[in-house]
Amino acid sequence: MADFDEIYEEEEDEERALEEQLLKYSPDPVVVRGSGHVTV
C-alpha cells in the first residue's frame, strides 16, 4: 500500500506543475463562443 501512495503523490505533484505552467500562460479565463468546429 505504501508503494501505491508514493505513486499517487508523484502524479499529484506533476498535476500541480502543469497547473502552474498553465496559469503563467493564461492567468484569466478565456471564453470562446460561436466557434463551431473551428480549432483555435
Backbone as a printed PyTorch tensor [residue, N CA C, xyz], in Angstrom:
tensor([[[  0.8270,  -1.2010,   0.0000],
         [  0.0000,   0.0000,   0.0000],
         [  0.8680,   1.2600,   0.0000]],

        [[  2.0230,   1.1970,   0.6510],
         [  2.9060,   2.3520,   0.6980],
         [  3.4010,   2.7150,  -0.7030]],

        [[  3.6730,   1.6980,  -1.5410],
         [  4.1220,   1.9670,  -2.9100],
         [  3.0530,   2.7220,  -3.6910]],

        [[  1.8120,   2.3250,  -3.5210],
         [  0.7190,   3.0000,  -4.2270],
         [  0.6250,   4.4630,  -3.7980]],

        [[  0.7700,   4.7300,  -2.5190],
         [  0.7050,   6.1040,  -2.0240],
         [  1.8190,   6.9540,  -2.6320]],

        [[  3.0060,   6.3760,  -2.7790],
         [  4.1180,   7.1220,  -3.3500],
         [  3.8450,   7.4700,  -4.8080]],

        [[  3.3010,   6.5300,  -5.5640],
         [  2.9890,   6.7940,  -6.9660],
         [  1.9300,   7.8840,  -7.0620]],

        [[  0.9390,   7.8250,  -6.2110],
         [ -0.1460,   8.8140,  -6.2200],
         [  0.4020,  10.2120,  -5.9330]],

        [[  1.3190,  10.3140,  -4.9930],
         [  1.8880,  11.6170,  -4.6530],
         [  2.6800,  12.1850,  -5.8240]],

        [[  3.4200,  11.3380,  -6.5560],
         [  4.1880,  11.8180,  -7.6960],
         [  3.2630,  12.3640,  -8.7720]],

        [[  2.1700,  11.6460,  -9.0540],
         [  1.2310,  12.1100, -10.0670],
         [  0.5940,  13.4270,  -9.6380]],

        [[  0.3070,  13.5720,  -8.3650],
         [ -0.3020,  14.8000,  -7.8600],
         [  0.6570,  15.9760,  -8.0380]],

        [[  1.9530,  15.7480,  -7.7850],
         [  2.9440,  16.8010,  -7.9610],
         [  3.0380,  17.2190,  -9.4250]],

        [[  2.9680,  16.2470, -10.3470],
         [  3.0320,  16.5670, -11.7690],
         [  1.8270,  17.4100, -12.1770]],

        [[  0.6480,  17.0870, -11.6510],
         [ -0.5550,  17.8570, -11.9780],
         [ -0.4120,  19.2910, -11.4900]],

        [[  0.1410,  19.4820, -10.3180],
         [  0.3370,  20.8420,  -9.7970],
         [  1.2870,  21.6200, -10.6880]],

        [[  2.3670,  20.9710, -11.1460],
         [  3.3380,  21.6420, -12.0070],
         [  2.6790,  22.0640, -13.3170]],

        [[  1.8470,  21.1920, -13.8830],
         [  1.1550,  21.5350, -15.1280],
         [  0.2010,  22.7020, -14.9090]],

        [[ -0.5160,  22.7070, -13.7900],
         [ -1.4400,  23.8000, -13.5000],
         [ -0.6880,  25.1180, -13.3560]],

        [[  0.4780,  25.0880, -12.7090],
         [  1.2590,  26.3100, -12.5400],
         [  1.7140,  26.8470, -13.8930]],

        [[  2.1220,  25.9560, -14.8110],
         [  2.5470,  26.3910, -16.1410],
         [  1.3780,  27.0140, -16.8940]],

        [[  0.2080,  26.4200, -16.7940],
         [ -0.9580,  26.9560, -17.4940],
         [ -1.3300,  28.3310, -16.9480]],

        [[ -1.1990,  28.5310, -15.6520],
         [ -1.5290,  29.8230, -15.0660],
         [ -0.5830,  30.9100, -15.5600]],

        [[  0.6630,  30.5620, -15.8550],
         [  1.6140,  31.5440, -16.3620],
         [  1.2000,  32.0380, -17.7430]],

        [[  0.6830,  31.1250, -18.5770],
         [  0.3350,  31.4950, -19.9410],
         [ -1.0350,  32.1500, -20.0420]],

        [[ -1.9680,  31.7430, -19.2030],
         [ -3.3320,  32.2640, -19.2830],
         [ -3.8830,  32.5220, -17.8850]],

        [[ -3.5320,  33.6460, -17.2780],
         [ -3.9820,  33.9160, -15.9130],
         [ -5.4840,  34.1560, -15.8100]],

        [[ -6.1000,  34.6660, -16.8790],
         [ -7.5360,  34.9440, -16.8670],
         [ -8.2670,  33.9020, -17.7070]],

        [[ -9.4550,  33.5070, -17.2920],
         [-10.2300,  32.5610, -18.1000],
         [-10.6160,  33.1720, -19.4470]],

        [[-10.5920,  32.3650, -20.4860],
         [-10.9270,  32.8310, -21.8280],
         [-12.1480,  32.0590, -22.3080]],

        [[-13.1650,  32.7890, -22.7670],
         [-14.3900,  32.1620, -23.2570],
         [-14.4890,  32.3990, -24.7570]],

        [[-14.6560,  31.3230, -25.5220],
         [-14.8140,  31.4300, -26.9740],
         [-16.2080,  30.9420, -27.3110]],

        [[-16.9920,  31.7960, -27.9760],
         [-18.3660,  31.4270, -28.3230],
         [-18.5490,  31.4340, -29.8330]],

        [[-19.4110,  30.5480, -30.2960],
         [-19.7690,  30.5270, -31.7080],
         [-18.6590,  30.0580, -32.6230]],

        [[-17.7030,  29.2850, -32.1100],
         [-16.6020,  28.8370, -32.9550],
         [-16.9590,  27.5970, -33.7580]],

        [[-18.0020,  26.8670, -33.3760],
         [-18.3950,  25.6690, -34.1100],
         [-17.3180,  24.6070, -34.0520]],

        [[-16.8680,  24.1530, -35.2210],
         [-15.8500,  23.1050, -35.2820],
         [-14.4750,  23.6790, -35.5980]],

        [[-14.2800,  24.9500, -35.4080],
         [-13.0070,  25.5940, -35.7110],
         [-12.0280,  25.3380, -34.5790]],

        [[-10.8170,  24.9110, -34.9250],
         [ -9.7770,  24.6960, -33.9170],
         [ -8.9810,  25.9840, -33.7660]],

        [[ -8.8700,  26.4500, -32.5440],
         [ -8.1580,  27.7060, -32.2910],
         [ -6.8470,  27.3910, -31.6080]]])
